[in-house]
Structures are given as C-alpha cells and as structure tokens.
Amino acid sequence: MDLQVQFGLRVKELRLKIGLSQEALAYKAGIDRTYMTGVETGKRNVSAKNMDKIIKALELPVPEFFNSALFN
Amino acid sequence: MDLQVQFGLRVKELRLKIGLSQEALAYKAGIDRTYMTGVETGKRNVSAKNMDKIIKALELPVPEFFNSALFN
C-alpha cells in the first residue's frame, strides 16, 4: 500500500474516532468536501500543504498522526 | 513551520546522516534532482507519491521518518 492510500485510511480512522463527519472535517481543515472524499479513498495524491491542514484539523501532532501500523 | 518545510529539513537531515548527495538520493528515489532541491529547501509542495518515493529511498519506515521533533 502506498502512502497516498495509507494517509487516507489514517485520516478516516482518526476522523471516526473523534466523531466528525467528512463534511465537518473538510470544513474545519478548509478543504473541499469532495477533495476530502478523494483523500480518504486514496484517490487523491494529497500534497504536503493539504496534509498539514488535515492533520491540524484532527488536532494531532504530525509524529503521532504517522505513528500507526497503517504506515508499515 | 509547515509540513512542506519540515519534510524537506527531515529529508536533508537523514540524507546527510547516510552520506548521500542530493543527486544520489534523487536518483535512488526516481525523482528529478532539481525537484529534490526544491523539496529539501521547502519550496516544493511535495505530494504523497513523491514523499513515498523519497522515504523509501531513505530506507526508513514512515512512522520513523516522521518521528522527529522537526515535526512538532
């Protein structure tokens, strides 16, 4: 699995954990909802800038966001 | 500091640690050398696909790559 897909799975995992809808997370991150759908499904080759927005919206330090077996 | 810049600093730190030139790391990652310069200097909004190539070329698990104070 490549990072693009792994990133999406991790975002979804954490989003559900804090009980946010995709729309709510997209709004909080300042990202278009359809773009967020593409990120979570691994279809979007998400950029560092948008990763940053999403991770900040999840309120997690970057090291903690990537500290998951999903990325092994 | 945003993720784009932090990522570049971490790549440079790890590249120097294993004694690779920018050119050698770019070649190993299958990425253009000038693009790699842009990544290291934080000028490139690097994508997940290219992050993946670079991290794999550094031979580090993704969680370990991001496990650095640079990302706090």
N, CA and C atoms of all chains as a GROMACS GRO file, in nm:
protein
  432
    1MET      N    1   0.086  -0.120   0.000
    1MET     CA    2   0.000   0.000   0.000
    1MET      C    3   0.089   0.124   0.000
    2ASP      N    4   0.055   0.221  -0.083
    2ASP     CA    5   0.144   0.337  -0.082
    2ASP      C    6   0.091   0.446   0.011
    3LEU      N    7   0.175   0.546   0.034
    3LEU     CA    8   0.148   0.649   0.135
    3LEU      C    9   0.016   0.722   0.108
    4GLN      N   10  -0.014   0.740  -0.021
    4GLN     CA   11  -0.138   0.809  -0.058
    4GLN      C   12  -0.259   0.739   0.002
    5VAL      N   13  -0.262   0.606  -0.011
    5VAL     CA   14  -0.374   0.526   0.039
    5VAL      C   15  -0.369   0.518   0.192
    6GLN      N   16  -0.249   0.495   0.244
    6GLN     CA   17  -0.233   0.483   0.390
    6GLN      C   18  -0.277   0.611   0.461
    7PHE      N   19  -0.241   0.725   0.401
    7PHE     CA   20  -0.278   0.854   0.460
    7PHE      C   21  -0.430   0.866   0.470
    8GLY      N   22  -0.497   0.826   0.364
    8GLY     CA   23  -0.644   0.834   0.362
    8GLY      C   24  -0.708   0.746   0.467
    9LEU      N   25  -0.655   0.625   0.479
    9LEU     CA   26  -0.710   0.532   0.579
    9LEU      C   27  -0.691   0.586   0.721
   10ARG      N   28  -0.575   0.648   0.743
   10ARG     CA   29  -0.546   0.702   0.878
   10ARG      C   30  -0.637   0.820   0.909
   11VAL      N   31  -0.659   0.906   0.808
   11VAL     CA   32  -0.748   1.021   0.828
   11VAL      C   33  -0.888   0.970   0.866
   12LYS      N   34  -0.937   0.872   0.792
   12LYS     CA   35  -1.071   0.819   0.819
   12LYS      C   36  -1.077   0.759   0.959
   13GLU      N   37  -0.975   0.682   0.994
   13GLU     CA   38  -0.969   0.618   1.126
   13GLU      C   39  -0.979   0.723   1.238
   14LEU      N   40  -0.901   0.829   1.225
   14LEU     CA   41  -0.896   0.932   1.330
   14LEU      C   42  -1.023   1.018   1.327
   15ARG      N   43  -1.074   1.042   1.208
   15ARG     CA   44  -1.197   1.125   1.195
   15ARG      C   45  -1.312   1.056   1.267
   16LEU      N   46  -1.325   0.924   1.242
   16LEU     CA   47  -1.434   0.848   1.305
   16LEU      C   48  -1.414   0.841   1.456
   17LYS      N   49  -1.288   0.833   1.497
   17LYS     CA   50  -1.256   0.825   1.640
   17LYS      C   51  -1.305   0.951   1.715
   18ILE      N   52  -1.296   1.065   1.648
   18ILE     CA   53  -1.341   1.188   1.716
   18ILE      C   54  -1.484   1.225   1.674
   19GLY      N   55  -1.545   1.135   1.597
   19GLY     CA   56  -1.688   1.152   1.566
   19GLY      C   57  -1.722   1.266   1.472
   20LEU      N   58  -1.630   1.298   1.380
   20LEU     CA   59  -1.659   1.404   1.284
   20LEU      C   60  -1.708   1.342   1.152
   21SER      N   61  -1.798   1.413   1.085
   21SER     CA   62  -1.837   1.370   0.950
   21SER      C   63  -1.725   1.417   0.856
   22GLN      N   64  -1.726   1.361   0.735
   22GLN     CA   65  -1.627   1.402   0.635
   22GLN      C   66  -1.644   1.553   0.606
   23GLU      N   67  -1.770   1.591   0.599
   23GLU     CA   68  -1.800   1.731   0.568
   23GLU      C   69  -1.746   1.824   0.678
   24ALA      N   70  -1.765   1.782   0.804
   24ALA     CA   71  -1.722   1.865   0.917
   24ALA      C   72  -1.569   1.875   0.919
   25LEU      N   73  -1.501   1.762   0.894
   25LEU     CA   74  -1.354   1.766   0.893
   25LEU      C   75  -1.304   1.851   0.776
   26ALA      N   76  -1.368   1.837   0.661
   26ALA     CA   77  -1.327   1.916   0.544
   26ALA      C   78  -1.342   2.064   0.574
   27TYR      N   79  -1.456   2.100   0.633
   27TYR     CA   80  -1.482   2.241   0.667
   27TYR      C   81  -1.376   2.293   0.763
   28LYS      N   82  -1.348   2.212   0.868
   28LYS     CA   83  -1.252   2.251   0.972
   28LYS      C   84  -1.111   2.269   0.914
   29ALA      N   85  -1.079   2.182   0.814
   29ALA     CA   86  -0.947   2.186   0.753
   29ALA      C   87  -0.938   2.292   0.642
   30GLY      N   88  -1.053   2.346   0.605
   30GLY     CA   89  -1.055   2.445   0.496
   30GLY      C   90  -1.030   2.380   0.361
   31ILE      N   91  -1.086   2.260   0.348
   31ILE     CA   92  -1.065   2.180   0.225
   31ILE      C   93  -1.202   2.144   0.168
   32ASP      N   94  -1.212   2.134   0.038
   32ASP     CA   95  -1.337   2.098  -0.028
   32ASP      C   96  -1.378   1.957   0.010
   33ARG      N   97  -1.509   1.937   0.035
   33ARG     CA   98  -1.555   1.806   0.083
   33ARG      C   99  -1.525   1.695  -0.017
   34THR      N  100  -1.544   1.723  -0.146
   34THR     CA  101  -1.519   1.616  -0.245
   34THR      C  102  -1.370   1.582  -0.250
   35TYR      N  103  -1.286   1.684  -0.226
   35TYR     CA  104  -1.141   1.657  -0.221
   35TYR      C  105  -1.112   1.564  -0.104
   36MET      N  106  -1.178   1.591   0.011
   36MET     CA  107  -1.157   1.508   0.130
   36MET      C  108  -1.198   1.363   0.103
   37THR      N  109  -1.309   1.346   0.032
   37THR     CA  110  -1.353   1.210  -0.004
   37THR      C  111  -1.244   1.140  -0.085
   38GLY      N  112  -1.186   1.212  -0.178
   38GLY     CA  113  -1.078   1.159  -0.261
   38GLY      C  114  -0.954   1.124  -0.179
   39VAL      N  115  -0.928   1.206  -0.075
   39VAL     CA  116  -0.812   1.177   0.012
   39VAL      C  117  -0.838   1.049   0.090
   40GLU      N  118  -0.956   1.039   0.151
   40GLU     CA  119  -0.986   0.922   0.236
   40GLU      C  120  -0.990   0.792   0.155
   41THR      N  121  -1.031   0.803   0.027
   41THR     CA  122  -1.039   0.680  -0.055
   41THR      C  123  -0.907   0.653  -0.127
   42GLY      N  124  -0.807   0.736  -0.098
   42GLY     CA  125  -0.674   0.711  -0.155
   42GLY      C  126  -0.663   0.748  -0.301
   43LYS      N  127  -0.763   0.818  -0.352
   43LYS     CA  128  -0.762   0.854  -0.494
   43LYS      C  129  -0.684   0.985  -0.520
   44ARG      N  130  -0.673   1.066  -0.416
   44ARG     CA  131  -0.606   1.196  -0.432
   44ARG      C  132  -0.459   1.185  -0.393
   45ASN      N  133  -0.370   1.233  -0.479
   45ASN     CA  134  -0.228   1.238  -0.444
   45ASN      C  135  -0.206   1.363  -0.360
   46VAL      N  136  -0.248   1.355  -0.235
   46VAL     CA  137  -0.255   1.472  -0.147
   46VAL      C  138  -0.118   1.538  -0.128
   47SER      N  139  -0.119   1.669  -0.125
   47SER     CA  140   0.007   1.744  -0.112
   47SER      C  141   0.039   1.770   0.035
   48ALA      N  142   0.165   1.809   0.060
   48ALA     CA  143   0.209   1.838   0.196
   48ALA      C  144   0.122   1.947   0.259
   49LYS      N  145   0.092   2.051   0.181
   49LYS     CA  146   0.010   2.162   0.235
   49LYS      C  147  -0.126   2.111   0.282
   50ASN      N  148  -0.190   2.027   0.203
   50ASN     CA  149  -0.323   1.977   0.242
   50ASN      C  150  -0.313   1.873   0.352
   51MET      N  151  -0.205   1.794   0.353
   51MET     CA  152  -0.183   1.702   0.465
   51MET      C  153  -0.178   1.783   0.595
   52ASP      N  154  -0.103   1.892   0.590
   52ASP     CA  155  -0.084   1.979   0.706
   52ASP      C  156  -0.220   2.028   0.759
   53LYS      N  157  -0.304   2.076   0.665
   53LYS     CA  158  -0.436   2.128   0.704
   53LYS      C  159  -0.520   2.019   0.770
   54ILE      N  160  -0.515   1.899   0.711
   54ILE     CA  161  -0.599   1.789   0.762
   54ILE      C  162  -0.550   1.743   0.899
   55ILE      N  163  -0.418   1.726   0.911
   55ILE     CA  164  -0.362   1.679   1.039
   55ILE      C  165  -0.390   1.782   1.149
   56LYS      N  166  -0.374   1.909   1.115
   56LYS     CA  167  -0.405   2.015   1.215
   56LYS      C  168  -0.552   2.012   1.253
   57ALA      N  169  -0.641   1.985   1.156
   57ALA     CA  170  -0.785   1.980   1.185
   57ALA      C  171  -0.817   1.861   1.275
   58LEU      N  172  -0.734   1.757   1.267
   58LEU     CA  173  -0.752   1.640   1.354
   58LEU      C  174  -0.691   1.662   1.492
   59GLU      N  175  -0.623   1.778   1.506
   59GLU     CA  176  -0.563   1.818   1.635
   59GLU      C  177  -0.467   1.714   1.690
   60LEU      N  178  -0.378   1.669   1.606
   60LEU     CA  179  -0.280   1.568   1.644
   60LEU      C  180  -0.142   1.615   1.599
   61PRO      N  181  -0.037   1.592   1.683
   61PRO     CA  182   0.097   1.624   1.634
   61PRO      C  183   0.131   1.533   1.515
   62VAL      N  184   0.207   1.584   1.420
   62VAL     CA  185   0.242   1.506   1.300
   62VAL      C  186   0.304   1.370   1.334
   63PRO      N  187   0.402   1.366   1.427
   63PRO     CA  188   0.461   1.235   1.459
   63PRO      C  189   0.354   1.135   1.506
   64GLU      N  190   0.258   1.184   1.584
   64GLU     CA  191   0.154   1.093   1.635
   64GLU      C  192   0.061   1.048   1.522
   65PHE      N  193   0.032   1.140   1.430
   65PHE     CA  194  -0.054   1.103   1.317
   65PHE      C  195   0.008   0.985   1.240
   66PHE      N  196   0.140   0.992   1.217
   66PHE     CA  197   0.205   0.888   1.136
   66PHE      C  198   0.250   0.768   1.220
   67ASN      N  199   0.230   0.773   1.350
   67ASN     CA  200   0.270   0.662   1.437
   67ASN      C  201   0.161   0.556   1.440
   68SER      N  202   0.147   0.487   1.327
   68SER     CA  203   0.039   0.387   1.314
   68SER      C  204   0.088   0.273   1.226
   69ALA      N  205   0.041   0.152   1.258
   69ALA     CA  206   0.080   0.033   1.181
   69ALA      C  207   0.031   0.045   1.036
   70LEU      N  208  -0.066   0.134   1.015
   70LEU     CA  209  -0.116   0.155   0.878
   70LEU      C  210  -0.004   0.193   0.784
   71PHE      N  211   0.101   0.257   0.842
   71PHE     CA  212   0.209   0.308   0.757
   71PHE      C  213   0.325   0.211   0.745
   72ASN      N  214   0.311   0.091   0.802
   72ASN     CA  215   0.425  -0.005   0.790
   72ASN      C  216   0.419  -0.084   0.662
   73MET      N  217   0.631   2.655   1.141
   73MET     CA  218   0.686   2.589   1.020
   73MET      C  219   0.584   2.489   0.969
   74ASP      N  220   0.558   2.491   0.838
   74ASP     CA  221   0.456   2.397   0.792
   74ASP      C  222   0.521   2.266   0.743
   75LEU      N  223   0.436   2.169   0.718
   75LEU     CA  224   0.481   2.033   0.688
   75LEU      C  225   0.573   2.030   0.566
   76GLN      N  226   0.542   2.116   0.470
   76GLN     CA  227   0.623   2.121   0.347
   76GLN      C  228   0.770   2.149   0.380
   77VAL      N  229   0.794   2.246   0.466
   77VAL     CA  230   0.930   2.286   0.506
   77VAL      C  231   0.991   2.180   0.598
   78GLN      N  232   0.911   2.133   0.693
   78GLN     CA  233   0.959   2.033   0.789
   78GLN      C  234   1.003   1.906   0.717
   79PHE      N  235   0.923   1.866   0.617
   79PHE     CA  236   0.956   1.745   0.541
   79PHE      C  237   1.093   1.759   0.476
   80GLY      N  238   1.115   1.874   0.416
   80GLY     CA  239   1.244   1.899   0.349
   80GLY      C  240   1.362   1.895   0.444
   81LEU      N  241   1.344   1.954   0.560
   81LEU     CA  242   1.452   1.956   0.660
   81LEU      C  243   1.484   1.814   0.706
   82ARG      N  244   1.378   1.734   0.723
   82ARG     CA  245   1.397   1.596   0.771
   82ARG      C  246   1.468   1.512   0.664
   83VAL      N  247   1.429   1.533   0.537
   83VAL     CA  248   1.495   1.459   0.427
   83VAL      C  249   1.644   1.492   0.427
   84LYS      N  250   1.677   1.621   0.436
   84LYS     CA  251   1.816   1.663   0.433
   84LYS      C  252   1.893   1.603   0.552
   85GLU      N  253   1.830   1.608   0.669
   85GLU     CA  254   1.894   1.555   0.790
   85GLU      C  255   1.930   1.407   0.771
   86LEU      N  256   1.832   1.331   0.720
   86LEU     CA  257   1.852   1.186   0.706
   86LEU      C  258   1.947   1.154   0.590
   87ARG      N  259   1.937   1.234   0.483
   87ARG     CA  260   2.025   1.212   0.366
   87ARG      C  261   2.172   1.228   0.409
   88LEU      N  262   2.199   1.337   0.484
   88LEU     CA  263   2.337   1.364   0.529
   88LEU      C  264   2.384   1.255   0.625
   89LYS      N  265   2.289   1.205   0.706
   89LYS     CA  266   2.322   1.101   0.805
   89LYS      C  267   2.373   0.974   0.735
   90ILE      N  268   2.314   0.944   0.619
   90ILE     CA  269   2.360   0.823   0.548
   90ILE      C  270   2.461   0.857   0.438
   91GLY      N  271   2.501   0.984   0.434
   91GLY     CA  272   2.611   1.022   0.346
   91GLY      C  273   2.580   1.020   0.198
   92LEU      N  274   2.453   1.048   0.164
   92LEU     CA  275   2.418   1.053   0.022
   92LEU      C  276   2.418   1.199  -0.027
   93SER      N  277   2.458   1.217  -0.154
   93SER     CA  278   2.442   1.350  -0.213
   93SER      C  279   2.295   1.366  -0.253
   94GLN      N  280   2.255   1.489  -0.278
   94GLN     CA  281   2.118   1.515  -0.323
   94GLN      C  282   2.092   1.441  -0.454
   95GLU      N  283   2.194   1.444  -0.538
   95GLU     CA  284   2.182   1.379  -0.670
   95GLU      C  285   2.161   1.228  -0.652
   96ALA      N  286   2.239   1.168  -0.561
   96ALA     CA  287   2.231   1.022  -0.539
   96ALA      C  288   2.094   0.986  -0.482
   97LEU      N  289   2.045   1.065  -0.386
   97LEU     CA  290   1.913   1.035  -0.328
   97LEU      C  291   1.804   1.053  -0.433
   98ALA      N  292   1.816   1.158  -0.514
   98ALA     CA  293   1.716   1.183  -0.618
   98ALA      C  294   1.714   1.065  -0.716
   99TYR      N  295   1.831   1.021  -0.757
   99TYR     CA  296   1.841   0.907  -0.849
   99TYR      C  297   1.778   0.783  -0.788
  100LYS      N  298   1.812   0.755  -0.662
  100LYS     CA  299   1.763   0.635  -0.592
  100LYS      C  300   1.610   0.639  -0.578
  101ALA      N  301   1.558   0.763  -0.558
  101ALA     CA  302   1.413   0.778  -0.539
  101ALA      C  303   1.337   0.784  -0.673
  102GLY      N  304   1.415   0.801  -0.781
  102GLY     CA  305   1.350   0.813  -0.913
  102GLY      C  306   1.285   0.948  -0.930
  103ILE      N  307   1.352   1.048  -0.873
  103ILE     CA  308   1.298   1.185  -0.874
  103ILE      C  309   1.403   1.278  -0.937
  104ASP      N  310   1.358   1.380  -1.007
  104ASP     CA  311   1.449   1.476  -1.070
  104ASP      C  312   1.528   1.551  -0.962
  105ARG      N  313   1.660   1.572  -0.990
  105ARG     CA  314   1.747   1.633  -0.888
  105ARG      C  315   1.700   1.774  -0.851
  106THR      N  316   1.654   1.850  -0.949
  106THR     CA  317   1.614   1.988  -0.916
  106THR      C  318   1.485   1.987  -0.832
  107TYR      N  319   1.402   1.885  -0.857
  107TYR     CA  320   1.280   1.870  -0.774
  107TYR      C  321   1.322   1.841  -0.631
  108MET      N  322   1.425   1.753  -0.615
  108MET     CA  323   1.472   1.719  -0.480
  108MET      C  324   1.525   1.842  -0.407
  109THR      N  325   1.596   1.929  -0.481
  109THR     CA  326   1.647   2.053  -0.420
  109THR      C  327   1.529   2.136  -0.369
  110GLY      N  328   1.425   2.141  -0.449
  110GLY     CA  329   1.305   2.216  -0.410
  110GLY      C  330   1.238   2.157  -0.288
  111VAL      N  331   1.240   2.022  -0.279
  111VAL     CA  332   1.180   1.956  -0.161
  111VAL      C  333   1.261   1.991  -0.036
  112GLU      N  334   1.393   1.977  -0.045
  112GLU     CA  335   1.477   1.999   0.073
  112GLU      C  336   1.471   2.144   0.120
  113THR      N  337   1.453   2.237   0.025
  113THR     CA  338   1.450   2.379   0.065
  113THR      C  339   1.309   2.425   0.099
  114GLY      N  340   1.214   2.329   0.098
  114GLY     CA  341   1.078   2.361   0.140
  114GLY      C  342   1.000   2.439   0.037
  115LYS      N  343   1.056   2.446  -0.084
  115LYS     CA  344   0.987   2.527  -0.188
  115LYS      C  345   0.883   2.444  -0.264
  116ARG      N  346   0.899   2.312  -0.259
  116ARG     CA  347   0.807   2.224  -0.333
  116ARG      C  348   0.695   2.174  -0.243
  117ASN      N  349   0.571   2.187  -0.289
  117ASN     CA  350   0.458   2.132  -0.213
  117ASN      C  351   0.449   1.984  -0.248
  118VAL      N  352   0.541   1.908  -0.192
  118VAL     CA  353   0.562   1.768  -0.230
  118VAL      C  354   0.436   1.685  -0.210
  119SER      N  355   0.414   1.592  -0.303
  119SER     CA  356   0.292   1.510  -0.296
  119SER      C  357   0.319   1.381  -0.222
  120ALA      N  358   0.209   1.313  -0.185
  120ALA     CA  359   0.222   1.185  -0.112
  120ALA      C  360   0.305   1.085  -0.192
  121LYS      N  361   0.280   1.078  -0.322
  121LYS     CA  362   0.353   0.981  -0.406
  121LYS      C  363   0.503   1.008  -0.400
  122ASN      N  364   0.543   1.133  -0.411
  122ASN     CA  365   0.686   1.165  -0.409
  122ASN      C  366   0.744   1.152  -0.269
  123MET      N  367   0.664   1.184  -0.165
  123MET     CA  368   0.709   1.160  -0.028
  123MET      C  369   0.743   1.012  -0.013
  124ASP      N  370   0.653   0.928  -0.065
  124ASP     CA  371   0.668   0.783  -0.055
  124ASP      C  372   0.801   0.738  -0.119
  125LYS      N  373   0.827   0.789  -0.238
  125LYS     CA  374   0.950   0.753  -0.310
  125LYS      C  375   1.074   0.794  -0.229
  126ILE      N  376   1.070   0.915  -0.174
  126ILE     CA  377   1.186   0.969  -0.102
  126ILE      C  378   1.207   0.891   0.029
  127ILE      N  379   1.100   0.867   0.102
  127ILE     CA  380   1.112   0.795   0.231
  127ILE      C  381   1.163   0.653   0.205
  128LYS      N  382   1.111   0.589   0.100
  128LYS     CA  383   1.158   0.453   0.068
  128LYS      C  384   1.306   0.456   0.029
  129ALA      N  385   1.348   0.561  -0.043
  129ALA     CA  386   1.489   0.572  -0.083
  129ALA      C  387   1.579   0.592   0.040
  130LEU      N  388   1.522   0.652   0.145
  130LEU     CA  389   1.598   0.671   0.269
  130LEU      C  390   1.597   0.544   0.354
  131GLU      N  391   1.519   0.444   0.308
  131GLU     CA  392   1.512   0.312   0.374
  131GLU      C  393   1.472   0.323   0.520
  132LEU      N  394   1.364   0.395   0.543
  132LEU     CA  395   1.313   0.417   0.678
  132LEU      C  396   1.163   0.392   0.677
  133PRO      N  397   1.110   0.325   0.784
  133PRO     CA  398   0.964   0.313   0.791
  133PRO      C  399   0.903   0.453   0.805
  134VAL      N  400   0.785   0.474   0.746
  134VAL     CA  401   0.719   0.605   0.751
  134VAL      C  402   0.705   0.658   0.894
  135PRO      N  403   0.657   0.575   0.991
  135PRO     CA  404   0.644   0.628   1.127
  135PRO      C  405   0.777   0.680   1.182
  136GLU      N  406   0.886   0.611   1.149
  136GLU     CA  407   1.017   0.655   1.200
  136GLU      C  408   1.061   0.784   1.130
  137PHE      N  409   1.031   0.795   1.002
  137PHE     CA  410   1.066   0.917   0.928
  137PHE      C  411   1.003   1.039   0.997
  138PHE      N  412   0.873   1.025   1.035
  138PHE     CA  413   0.802   1.141   1.094
  138PHE      C  414   0.822   1.151   1.245
  139ASN      N  415   0.894   1.057   1.304
  139ASN     CA  416   0.916   1.060   1.449
  139ASN      C  417   1.034   1.150   1.481
  140SER      N  418   1.014   1.280   1.464
  140SER     CA  419   1.122   1.377   1.484
  140SER      C  420   1.064   1.507   1.538
  141ALA      N  421   1.143   1.572   1.623
  141ALA     CA  422   1.100   1.700   1.683
  141ALA      C  423   1.081   1.806   1.574
  142LEU      N  424   1.140   1.780   1.457
  142LEU     CA  425   1.123   1.875   1.347
  142LEU      C  426   0.976   1.895   1.312
  143PHE      N  427   0.897   1.791   1.341
  143PHE     CA  428   0.755   1.798   1.304
  143PHE      C  429   0.664   1.847   1.415
  144ASN      N  430   0.725   1.890   1.527
  144ASN     CA  431   0.638   1.938   1.637
  144ASN      C  432   0.603   2.086   1.622
   0.00000   0.00000   0.00000
